Amino acid sequence: MQRRQFIRTAGVLAGTIAVPRLGAQPTWPNGPVRILVGFSPGGGTDALARVIGAKLTEIWKQQVIVENKAGAAGLLAAEYTAAQPSDGSTLLMAHINSHALGPVLQPKLRYDVDRDFVPIVLVGVTPNLLIAQPSSSARTVAEVVALCKAEPGRVTFGSAGAGSAQHLALEMFKQRANVDAVHVPYKGSGPLLADLMGGQIQFSFDTMTAATPHVKSGKILAIAQTRARRAKGHPTVPTMQESGFAGFEATTWYGLVGPGKLPTPIADRINQDVNAVLAMPDVQERLDTYGAEDGGGSREKFQQFIADERVKWAKVVKDGNVKVET
């Protein structure tokens, strides 16, 4: 009896001792974490990545580095991230371009959104702003339309690249207004905005995130915004819908994703921590200023959101026969 009791006791002790060893996992992150941004510094994606990265650095007690890899309207950074180790050391600030527009515009895309990425969390959805120089003669949507009709094929609109959210918003505008205009692609919102302020181009449907600081400083005029309702940060700027374009909604959105084999525990941890960041009052204030709303939530919510966006923009591309040179 005593022998049997001893064996049972020894077995319990052995099991207790073994649990920590078997269940032990390396601490994550155990080194710097990179957030890739597919555009030049100064754009909306870059701005939000830096807000999130700074807070995650504090939470994780580990450096989070924002790395810009501009080109092909954000597709180069996505392609690069898809090929990185799935250990949580490299993340991508995914964008409407990389995860909704690129897949429907580029049949030879070198990555598959569903196979090569793990959705983590939606960071925010923003309107685009139809913007111009403060000295522009066209200060309302009706006046922009009139100018395009008076000078067909001559009025210039900048974008963050061929196939970008700004480009597709312009294509939607051309279809709905029945006008022609010149598309001028850049490698991100930073250089686009510099040329707009310098007078090299006339208009853009740029992201609210990138354009807001320049609108607030008076260097750029905001003519209209492109969500159905006005953003909190720009309550005086009318929507395209209010300006006679019913149902005109062309947003830009941002969210974190990881390479396709990112372990579920790491993806869940990042989701939890970014949700905590998005709930911080100072972060919420920054997001409201940029017009970035409706962020946060589950990984599944973000996955479904991406799928819905692909369906929506596939129809726009098909109806407008939009082509992008590869």
ABEGO torsion letter per residue (X at the ends): XAAAAAAAAAAAAAAAAAAAAAABBBBOBABBBBBBBABBBGBAAAAAAAAAAAAAAAAAGBBBBBBBBBEGGGAAAAAAAAABBBAGABBBBBBAAAAAAAAAABAABABBAAAABBBABBAEBBBBBBBBBAABABABAAAAAAAAAABBGABBBBBAEBGBAAAAAAAAAAAAAGBBBBBBBBBEAAAAAAAAAAGABABBBBBAAAAAAAAAAGABBBABBABABBBAABAABBBAAAAGBBGBBBBBBBBBBBBAABBAAAAAAAAAAAAAAAABAAAAAAAAAAGBBGBEEBAAAAAAAAAAAAAAAAAAAAAAGBBBBX
